[in-house]
């Protein structure tokens, strides 16, 4: 029953630990550091008695002065001859591309400050992920090299060019091989440059290597259908989605695109049409995708292969060996039901798998062919080009280098000394290569052992293009002149190849004008303006599967048996760090992991019951040792939903030469990856041994508790179809409201927001977008531990499960640790609710927080004296206190304490000072800009003219902002939904943000 469902944010709240009780009784983790403030003002709290009155008289003034320190000086820009395209105070927008996705780059006075999705991107206009939002900070990274490097010393470009051309010529003449090692290249122009380079040096060859590989899927499609491609997956065409450990809403292939597809069949518009897809997730570790599933089944890593075999047998009636799950009756039963559902949804269903094993992916292909997925939900004719790495080729290169066959090797956007499975084997082989050149922008793990570093531009300084999918092209153009003495890698290759056109801009333009634009009927400037062009898609056709699966099943069974000993370890990409390339980005380091809410570290995730069996507690440091002898010490995180007998560790941490923010954060898990049957495998068997030490992880989850109040509302799809208001808690009669507030008309605008819990996946891109837009500082690991993170919007993650009756005691619940294996999860964005009856406003002694005539709760920073009464009186716990001047305090020099990095700041938003309270302003600067634009154009505001930073970044369109006084606005329509409820509505603060209930499609249509 819904009334029996319990919600909790973390195990400390679930277990009601003493620390949790203490921290929630104390509104603030620590008192205001009055002594520090007075000392900074030249006073001391140790005051002689005769000076007591003097100090007391100065006391309030000192605190006020400390709280209202002047903000950093903003120097005016003296233009003698103003650039035509730059008007001080007015932003410029340029189209560009990030990881193949077309974007808009907002610049102010010639400096990029914000990334937005490109509305001209068509079907690929699907928000942005956290990496894209944070990428603008990488442009201003002080860890980057300022000039090219030759033999560990700064050099000129002519010196580097002379050295490299000489070495390449030597390699060519000596008959040795030249290898260009790169992550996937999907740029038509870059591929054309590489072709010219190879024409000059026939001994050269491109080796594509991705830190996280998809070779298994590509090779499986080659074996199954003769097409070595990564398919285009169409989750929006699927009524039933079954995923085996594929985190397709997070890090698997293209999370932001799949999120937009996925939520199109689950958001409020789809539900109003009585339509909702069904999603079943079968996995070992709790992934972001797993938290969003309607039904989630935890299985061991060694059980996933047999589960797929069982599913194939149940669908086709075949009897492949190995399809049994003797130790998991629940999973066995679910597989039989899933098979029946897939057959019922034939042609409108999809099965995906996160494994990189070729045999496993061949079996997945056979399942999809049997349920009619090809040509509908899976498209092999318009494939994805985001990943094309070949694991076997790269391993062959390491062997070639070891044998001394390679005369020169160049590294483009790749760092195998960090992310290869055996860094010592790689570096030993690399030392046998006479000439080693890197295009890295810093002296990273690989570049630092190279002879030359021909530092590459940041993408915001570059020209280029991308071809992420068949028929879809996006342009890359610079939004700022090169900050340092860097040179684009493609231009370096053209120089070394003695190409007739060495200017890369001209090369890209020529490539488009001769090969692409004639067929498109466009001109070069049209492409720059639109940013993306789409060629008509090929017709997707169905493919039949005819391979024998006997050897495939045998391979899967043997691999499964190899895992089923000791602890089964899964290494995976998490949302903030991915493969570790952006480890020096402080915005990403402080972005809480969507599932665990941990920042600034990786960890070993273990199920509660299994941790009890191993006699391990949360934050205990354990040694994890692999079969290859590699071991690391990491703290344990107790993770509900983790499969018994398994553990999970995130990749992307443990960098040693990336920069001050990312160095020595966490431990490197790449050496746990193994090379088996031609591909990289991300599951292995390990031992786990306690060290006796402890290490506190910096988590954000339970810092802001509602103390048991019900803030999550949900219902099943079946209940929703009977009553669209199911789960909202609304009664037919309602209840009488009494309040002491006067009522005022709001004849102008009334800015409000609607958030669809059914669309929000919890990815966190809105958090980073808000950070960048509103100059929100990064505070670091220690400050997060002290509950001082500054994020204006947070995403609360709630666990829940059904209790058998309404009166189960807490003690009995805690004793049932197996219940924690089958938790469900809800993600809830939480920000200032801009209450009409705002409780913060009534307690502020200096009127620093007041209400506007258009429905917003404002903060006047220069009035705030930092009493924190408003935060104490806020029922939503969304206000943040500035403990330090993060922008110029040397303790926070991973972010804002240097003038160069401060170029990322948005000049439209005040940088707050120490002692000031802050919170979501509903991007008031964007509201004012939208009003001003409409006024200049002499027209009324239109719905959609103003979008919040969080709203624009959201791939799921879960956040809707607009004017409640416009009955035709999108937000007005959304707030009229019967699913709308208001968090803590019973306290009558009249919040301005409405939430739509979480709906789960848990009701299967078949019988066991």
N, C-alpha and C positions, 0 to 999 in steps of 0.2 A: 504494500500500500504506500501511496505517495507520502502520507502523513508520518510513516515510520522511517522515512529516509533521513539519514544523518549526514551533515556536511562538516568537514573540518579542513583547515588549511595545511596543516602539517602534523607530524606524529607528536610533537610537543603539545599541540592543542588537543589532539586525540587522546593522549595519555594524561593531559592536564598536569604536566610536570611542574615541580616547584619553581623552576626558572620561568616557565611560561606564566604561572600565576603571579609571580613577583613583577615581571615586566609589564603585565597588563594591569596590575594595580597601580603601578607607577606610570603616570601618563607619559613621562619622558624618561629615557634611559639614563640621562645624566642632567644635573642642574646646569644652569647657565654659568659659564666660567667667569664670575664677577671679578675674581682676583686678577685674572689675565687682562680683563678689560680695563680695570683700574690701573694696573701696572703699565699698560700701554698708554694710559692717559697721564702717567707720571705720578700716580698715587700708590699707596700700599694699603692693604686691608689691616696690617698691623699698625694701628693709629694710636699715638699717645692720647691720654684722656683729655688733655687741654685742647687737642685739635679735633675732638670728636664732632663737635657741632659744625666746625668748618668742613670736615669731610662729609658729614651727613648732608649739609647744605649743597655740597657739590655733587653728591651721589647720583641723584636722578639725572642731573645735567650731564655727568660723565657717561652714564649708560646711553643717554640719548645721543650724545656726540659720537660715541663709539658705534652705535647702531646706524647713524646717518652719515658715515664717512662719505666724502665726495667720491663719485664714481670716476673711473679712468677718464682722462682728458680725451676728447674727440677732436682731433685737429682738422681744421677745414682744408679743403683741397684747392690750392691756388692754380687755376687754369689760365695760362696766358693765351694758348690756342686750344680751345676745348675740342676733344675728339667729337666728331659728328654724332656718333652713336651713344655717347655717354652724357647723361644729365644727372648731376649730383642729386641723390635722394630718390631717384627713379630706377627700379631694377630693369635689367635686360635679361632676356631668356634666349638660350641657344639650344638647338637640338644636338644631341650626342647619343652615345650608346655605352651601356655598361653590361659586360658579360652577355652581349648579344641582344639586350633589351633596349629599345629606344627610350630615351629619357629627355627631359628638359633640365638645363642647368641654369639656375638663377644666379646672376652676378650683380654686384653692387660696386660701382666705381672701378670696374675692371677686375674684380676678384670674385671667384665662385664661392657661394655661401650655402647653397641648398640644391638638392636633387628632387625633381618631381617626375611623375610618369608623363609620357608624351601622349596627349589626346589623339594625335594623328597616327598612333601605332595600330589602330584597328583592333582586331581580335586579340592582339598582343598587348593592348593597353590594360594591364592587369596589376596596377599598383607597383610598388617596389618592395624589395626585401630589405632586411636590416643592413646588409652589406652595402647596398646601393646608397642608402641614406647616410651611412657612416663614412662612405668613401671620400667625401669632400675633405674630411679631416686629414686623410693620407697626403693630400696635396701640400699641406703645411707641416709635414712631419720633419722635425729638426734632426731626426736620426739618419736622414738620407745623406748620401755623398753629395758634395758640392761641385766636384769636378771628376773627370775620368781618372782612373788609377792604372798605373803600369808598374809592375814589380813592387807592389805595396806602397807606392809613392804617387802623389798627385802628378798628373801629366797633362800635356796639351793634346788636343784631338789629332793634330798632325803626327805627334809621337806615337799615339795609339794606332793610328791608321798605318804608319810605316811598319810597326812591329807586326800587326795582324796580317797585313798583306804579304810580308816576308815569310811568316810562318805558314800561311796557307799555301804559298808557292812551294815552300820546302816539302810540305806534306804531299802536294800534288805530284811533284817531280819524283819524290822517293817511292811513290806507289802506295803510300799509306792512306788510310781512310780519313775523311773529314765528316764529322757528324754534327748536325744541328739538333739539339735536344730541346723540345718545346712542349708545353702543355698544348691541348687541342687548339689548332689553328682553324678558325672558321671564317676568316677574313679573306674574301676574294683577292683583294689587293696585296695582302701579306703573302698569300700563296703565289701570286705573280712575282713578287720580289724574290721569294725563295727559288722559284723557277729560274730567274735570271742569275741568281747566285750559283745554282747548280750548273747552269750552262757555262759559267766561267770556270767553275771547279767541278769537273765531272766525278771526282772522287767523293763529292759531298752527297749526303742523304739526310732527309728529315726524319727524325725519330720522335713520335708523339707519345708523351708520357703524362698521365694524369695521376696526381697524388692519390685520389680516390677513383678507382677504376670502374668502368662499365664494359670492359672487354667481354665479359661473360655473355651479356645480352647480345652484343654485336656479333660475336662468333656463333652464338646459338642461332641467330637469324640467318647467318651464312650457311650453317649446316642444315637448317630446316627448310629454308626457302630460296637459298642462293642469293640473298641480299644481306651484305655485311653492313647493316645500318642499325641505328638506335631509333625505334619507332616513334611516331607521334601518338601519344596517348590522349584519348578524348574522354575524360571523366564526365564531361557534361552530357555525353550521350549514353551514359550508363545508368540504368535503374538499380543495378546491384553491383557493388564493388567489393571484391575480396582481395585482401592484401596480405602477403606473407612477408612481414618485416620490411616492406618498402615504405619508407617515411616520405610519401609523396606530397604531403602537405608541409614538409619541412625541408630536408636536404636532398631528397632523391631527385635527381635530374634537374627539374625546374619547378621548385616549390611554389613560387608566386603565381606562375601560370596555372598549375594544377589546382591551387587554392581557388582561383577565380572560376575555374571550370566546376570544381566540386561544390562550391557554395551556391552556384547558379541553380542547382536542383534541391537546395535545402534552405534558402533564405526566405524572407517574409513574403516576397512576391510569389515564389514557387509554392509556399504553403497556402497562400490565399487561393491558388488554383488547385488545391487539394493534391499536390504532387510533392513527393519527397523520395530521394534515392535512399537505398539501404547500404550500409557500410559495415563489413565484418573484417576485423583485424586480428591476425594470428601472428604473434611475435613473442620474443623473449624479454627484451628490455622495453620499458615503457617509453614509447616515442611520442612526438607531438601528434602524429597521425593516429596513433593508438588512443590518445586521450580524447580524440574527436569521434571515435568509432561508435556506432550504435551497439555493436556487440564486440567485445574484445576477449580473446582467449589466450592466456599465457601458456606457452609451450617451451620446452628446452630447445636449445639450438640443434641438438642431435635428433629431435623429434620433427623438425620442419620438413626434412626430406621425406621421411615415411608418411607424414601428413599429406604432402603433395601426391605421393604415389597412391595413397588411399583415396584422395579426391579424384584422381584420374580414373582409378578403377571403378569408383561409384558412378562417375558420369558416363563412362564408355562401356561398362560391363566387362572390361578386361580383368585380367588377374595377374598384373605385374607383381613380382615378389617384393617383399619388404614393406608393404603397405599396412602395417599394423602398429598400433600405439598401446602396447600392453600395460604401460604404467600411467596412462592418462585417459581414463574412461570419458572424462568430460570432452576432451578434444576429439576423441573418436566419435562420440555422438554428434558433436557439432559438425564434423566433416561430412557425415552422412546427410545431415539437414542442409548444409551448404550445397552439396551436390544436387539435391532436388531443387533448391531455389535457383541455382544457375541454369538448370535445364528449363525451368519455368520462364526464366528471363532470357532465353536464347536470343542472341543478336542484340541484346540490350544489357549485356553484362561484361565484366572485365575481371581478369585475375592478373595481379602483378606480384613480383617477388623481388626482394632486395638483395638476393644472393648474387655473387659474381661468378658462381660456378657454372660452366657451360652446360653440363649435364642437367643441372637443376633448371636452367632457363629453357633448355630444349623440351623438358617435360611441361613447363609452363606454356610453351608454344603449343604443345599438343592439346593441352586443356583448353586454351583459348580457341584453337581451331575447332574443337569439338562443340563449343558453345556459341560458335558463330561470331566471334569478336572481330575478326579481320575484315576490314572494309567498313566497319562501323566505329567501334570503340577503340580499335587499334589500326593505325594507318602506316603501312610500310612504304607507301608510294610518295608520301610527303614527309620524309624522315627528319629527325632532329640531328643537328650537327654540333651540339654543345659539347659532346664528348666523343672523341675518336681515338683515344690512346690505345696502344697495343702493348700489353704487358710482356708478351714473349719477345717482341722486338727490343724493348728496353733491356730486358735481361740478357738478350743476345749482345747488346752493346757493351754491357758490363763485362761479359766474357771476352769480347773483342779487345777492350781496353786492357784487360788483364794479360792478354797474349801479346800486347804491344803492337797491335795492328792499326791503331788509330793515331794519326799524326796531329790532329787538331780537333777540338770539340768546343762547341759554342752552346751556351745555355740561355734560352729565351723563356722568361716567365716560368722557370722551373728551378727547383731547389732540392735535388735528390740527396744531397748530403744530409738533409734533415728528414725528408719524408720517404726515402727508400727503406725497404725492409731491413737492410743490413748496411748501415752507413759506413762501417769500417771496410767492408768488402768493396763498397763503391769508391771510397776515398783512396784505398790502396790501389785500385785499378786506375783511378784518375791520375795518380802520381806518376803513372807510366806513360802518360800522354805528354808529348813535348810542348804543345801549345793549348792553353786553357783560357777561354774568354767567356765572360758573363755579361749579360745585359741588365743585371739587377740594378735597382736604384740605391742599394745599400750594400755594405760588405756583409752579406748574409753567410749562412753556413757553407754554401757552395762557392759563392763569389770570393770569399775570404781565402780560398785555396787556389784561386785562378791567377793566371799571370796578368791579365788585363780585365778591368771592369769598365765597359763602355756604357756608362749609366744611361738608362732609358728615361724618356719622358713619363710623367704621370698621364693617365688617359685624358685628364682634363687639359693637358697641354698638347695633345696629339691630333694628327689627322689619321683617318682610317675608315674601315667599314666592317660589317659583320653579317654573316649569313647563318642565323641561329636555326632556321627551319627551311626546308625546301620552298623556294619562292618568296621568302621573307628576308629583306635586306634592310639594314639600318646603317646610318652614317655616323662616324666619329669626327667631331671637329673641335679644335682647341677653343677654350673659353678664357685663356690667359696666356701671356707669353711665358716661355720657360722660366721658372723661378731660379733654377741653378744652371750651371753650365752642362746641361744634359743634351743628348741628341737621340732622336727616335731610332729605335733598333732597326727598323726597316731602312732608314736612311743610311745607317752604318753599313748594312749589308749591300746596299746599292753602291756606296763608295768603295767598299772592298771588292766588289764585282766589276768595277770600272764601267758601270752602266751608263748609257747615253744620257738618261734623266736621273739625276741624283737627288733632286728636291722631291721629298716624298709627297708633299701636297700636289705638285704637278703630276707625279706618278699616279696618285689615286684618281685625280681628275681625268687624266688621259685614259685610265683603265675603265672608268665609268662611261666616258663619252664615246669610247670606241667599242666596248663590249656589251654594255648594259643599257644605257639610256636610249639608244635607237629603238630597241624592242619595247621599251616602256613608254615611248612617246613623251618623254620629259626632258627638261633641261637641267643642267648642273645646279643652278640656283633653286630650282623647284625641289630638288632632293635635299639641299641644305635647309630649306624652309620647312619641309614636311618632316624630315628626319628619318622617315621609314617609307619603304615602298613594298608593295605586295604584288607578286605575279599570280595570275589565276592558278589555283591549286589543281594538281592532277587528280583524276578520279581514283579514289581509293577502291581497291578490289579485294575480294575475299581470297584467302589462300587456304589450300587444303594441305593437310599434314600426312606424309606417307612414310616417314622414317620408322625403322624398327626401334623399339624402346628397351629391348632386353638388356643391352650393354649399358644404356643410360641408367636404368633402374639399379643395376649392379654397382655402378660407380657411385650413385647417390647413397646406397646402403652402406658401402664400404667407408665413404666419407663420414657418414653418421656414426658408425661404430668407432671411428678414430676420435670423434669428439667426446664420446660418452665415457669419459674417465676424469677423475678429479673434478675441478670446477670448469664449467664451459664458459669461456670468455668471449664476449662480443665487443669488438672495437667499432666505433661509429662516429659519424660527424654530428656535432650538435649545432644548434642555430647560431650562437654567437661566433664561434671560432672556425667552423667548417674545417678546412684542411690546414689551417694555421698561417696562410699567406698574409692575413690581415691581423696578425697577433699583436702588432704594435699600435693598433687602433683602440684607444681607451674607451670610446663609446661602445665598442663591441665587447671589450673585456668586462665592462660594468653592466652590460645587458644581462638580466637574469635568464638563465636557462629556462625555457618555457615549462619544463616538467619539474625540475628539482628546485628552481629559483636560486641556484648557486651562481655566484659571480667570481671572477678572478682565479678560478682553479678548476681542474678536473678531479675526479674521484672514482672510487670503485662502488658502483651501485649494486646492492644486494637486497634480496627480499627479507622482510622482517623475520619470518619463521626460519629461513635458512641462516640468517645472521645469529639467531638464538642457538641453532644447532651447532654453528661454528664457534659459539661463545664470543661473538664479536659485537661490540656496541657502536653506535653512531659516533663518528669522528675518531675511532681507533685507527691508528696507522698500521697498515698491513703491507707485507711484501708480496707482490704478485710476480710469480716466476713462470716463464713460458718454457715450452719444450726445447727451444733453441738456447736456453740458458740465460736469456735476457730477463732482467728483473727490475722493478721499480717499487718504491715505497709511496703509497698514496693513502689518504684518509678514506674511510668507509662512509657512504651515505646510505641509510636505510630507505629503500625505495619501494613503496607499495606498488603492486602490479608486476614487479620483476618476477620472472619464472623461477621456481625453486631449482637449486643446483646450478644457477647461472650467475654471471656477473657482467657488468658493462663498464667500459672506460671510453671516454671521448678522445678522439684524435685532435690534432691542432694545437696542443699545448707542449710545453717543454722546449720552446725555442731558446736558443742561447745567443744568437747574433741577429736580432731583429730590431732592437731599440729599447729604450729605457722602460717603456710601458709593458712590453711583452717579454723581455728577457727573464728566464727562470720562473715563469708563471706556469705552475703545474708540471706534469711529467710527460715525456714523449711516449706515445703508445704505438707509433708506427712499427717498431721492431716486433710487435706481436703479430703483425700481418705476415702471412706465409705465401709462397709461390707454389701452387699445386696445379698440376695438369694444365699448365700454360696460362693461368690467371692468378691474380692476387686474391687471397681468401681472408675474410675479416672475422672468422670464428676460429678459435683454437682452444686447446685444453691447457689449464694453468693450475698451479698450486697457490693457495693463499695462506700466509702465515702471519699472525699478529706480531708486532715488534715491541709492544708494550708502551709505545708513545701515543700521544693524541694530538690532533690538529683540528682547530675549529674552522669549519668552512664558513665563508661569508654568504649567508642566505638572506633574502629579503622577505620571504613569504609570510611569516607570522609577526612581522613588525607592526602591522596595523590590523588589529583584531576587532571584530564586531561583537565579541564576547557572547557567542552563541545565538545572536539574533539571526533570524532567517532572512538572508539577502538573495538567495538563489531560488528561482522558481522553475520547475520543469514538469513536463508531462510526456506521455508516449504519443506517437503519431495516431494511434488508434483512439486515444482519449481526445486528442485534438480534433479529429474528424467528427466526433460526437458533439464536442463543445469547444469551439475555438478559444474560449477563455479558460480552458482547463489548466490548472496549475498556477494561475495568476493569484489565487487567493481572494478573488472578487466574489462577494456575495450578491445575490439578486437584490436584496433590500439595501445593502450598503450600511453605512453608519454615519451618525451625526458628527460633524466636525465643529469644534469650538476653538476659537483663537482670539488673541488679544490684538492682532495686527489690523491696522486700517487697510482697506482695499483701495487700490489706485488703478485707474485706467492706463493702458499702455497703447496709445493710438498709433505709435510709429511702428518700430520693429520689436519683436519679442524673440530673441535668439534662444533657441532650444536645440536639443540633440536627442536622437534615438539610437540605441545600440542593440543590434540583433545578436543575442547570445547563440543563436543557431548558426550564424555566419562566422562569428569570431572563432578563429582556430587557436588563438593565443600565441601567435608567432613572434610578436614583439616589435615588428617594424614601426608601429605607431610610437613606441617608446623612444626609439632612436630619432625618428622624424621630429618629435617634440623637443628632444634634447638639442638638435641642430637648430631648429627654428627659434627656440626661445632661450638660447645661450645658457642651457642648464649644465652646471659643472659636473665633472667626474670627481668623485671623492676618494676612491681607492678602497682596497680590501679592508683595511683596519677600520675605516669610518663606516663601511657597510656593516661590519660586525657590531659597531656601536649603534646600529639602527639609524644612521644618518644619511642614507641615500637621498638624493635630491630629485628623483624623477617626479614630474608633475602628473604623469599618467602611469599607472601600474596595471598589470594584469594579474588579478588574484586567481590562483589555482585552487579549486576545492575538490577534495576527494569525497566520495560517498559510497554507500552500499545500502541495500535494503536490510532492515532488521526484521526478524520474523514476527514480532509483535510490538505493540507500541510501548510496552513497559519493560523492555530489556534493560537491565542495569548496566551501568558503565563498566563495572568490574567484569561482568560476563562478556561484554563486547571485547574488552581488552584481551581477555584470555583466548579469544578465538582469532589467533593470528592468521589462520588460513583465509579468513574473510578479506584480509588485506591483499590477497593475491588477485581478487576479483573486483577491485574498486572501479568505479566509473569516475570521470573527471569532468568538471565544468570550468571554463575560463571566463572570467568577468573583468572587462576593462573598468577601472575605477579612477575617476578624476573628480575635481571640484564639481559639485552638482549644481552650482549657481542657484541656490535655493531662493525662492521668493521670500520666505520667512527665515533668512539665514541666521542660524544661532551664533555664528562667528561675529556678526555685525553688532549684536547687542552687548557684547562683552569687551569690545575694543575701547580702551580708555582715551585713545587719541584719534578716533575715526579714520584709522588707516585702511580699514576694510568697509566699504560702503556699497550700496546697491545703485545700479544705473537705471535710467528710465526705459532702457531696452532689455531689461531682464538679466543683466550680468552682475556678478559679484566682483567688484574691482578691488585692487590693492594699490594704495598710494605708498610706494616704497619709502619716500623721503619723510613720511609721517611716522612710519613704524618704529617703535622703540623696543621691540622684541620681547614683550611680556609673555607671549605665547598663550595668552588666554584664549585667543581664537582657535588655536590648534586643540586646546583642551576641550573646547566646547563644540568642536566639529564631530558629528557622529560618524562621518565617513573617513576620517583620518587621512585627509588628502593635503594637508598643509605641511610645508617644509621650512625648517629653520636653518639659516646660514650660520653654522658654527665658525666658519673661517672665511676669509677673503680668498676663496679658492682660485681666483684669477691671478693673484700675485703672491701666493704663499709657496715658498720653496718646497714645502712638504707635498705639494700637489703638482710637481713639475712634469708629470706625465700628461699634462693637458694644457693649462692656460697661463702658466707663469712666464711666458716669453712673448715678446712683441710679434714674432713671426707667426706663431700658432694662433695668436689672437686675431689674425686676419680672417679666421673662419667665423668670427662673431657676426651676428646679424645686427646691423646698426639701428634697426627699427625697434630693438628690444633693449631695455636698460639692463646693464650688468649689475646684479644685486650685490650689496655689501654685507659685511659681517653684522650679525644681530638682526637681520631683516627676515620677516616671514614672507614666503612666496608660495604660489600654487597656480594651477591652470588659470590662464586669463582668457580662455576661449579664443586664443590668437587674436587679441583685440587689434593688433597692428594690421592683420589681414582684413578684419571687418572695416577698419577705417580706410584702408587702401581701396576696398571694393566700393565703398560709398563715394570716395573721391573720384574714382574712375567714372562711375555712373553720373556724378555731378558734372564732370568735365564734358562727358558725351551728351549731357542734357537729356537724360532718360531716367526712369525709375530703376531701382535695383531689380534684377531678375533672379529667380531661384537658380542657384548654381554659380552665381557670380563670386560668391565667397565660399571658400572651402578651407577647413581646418587642416593643419599639417598632418595630424593623425589620420584624418579622413582621406586625404589624397594618397597617403602611403599604403592604406589598407587594401590588400589584394582581394579581400573577401567582400568589400563594400559593406562591412558590418557597422560602420559609423556614418550616420546621416545627420547633417547640420543644416539649419535654415531658420526661416522666419515663421513662427507659429501663427502670426497674424495674417499670413497668406494661406488661405485654405487650400490652394492648389499646389503648394510647395511639397517637395518630396518628404520633408520631415513631418509636415502636417498629416499627410496620408499615412505615414508610418505610425505616427502617434495615435491615429484612429484605429489601428489594428487591435483586435480583441486580445492579442497576446501581450499587450503593453501592461507593465506594472512599474511601480516606482520603489526603489530600495528604501526601506525603513519609512514607508509611506505613513505608517501608524503614528509617527511622532510629529507629523503635520508641518514639516519644514518646507513643504512644497518644492521639491527639487525640480530643476529644469531639464533633467535627463531621464528619459524613459527607457526601460529595458524590455525586450521581448523575450518571453519564456524560452527556455531550452527545450527543444522537442527531439526525442529519440525514436527512431524507427526500429524498435526492438521486437516488434510482433511479426514472427515468421508466418508465412502463409502455408507452410507445409507441416505435416505431422511426422514425428520420428518413426 
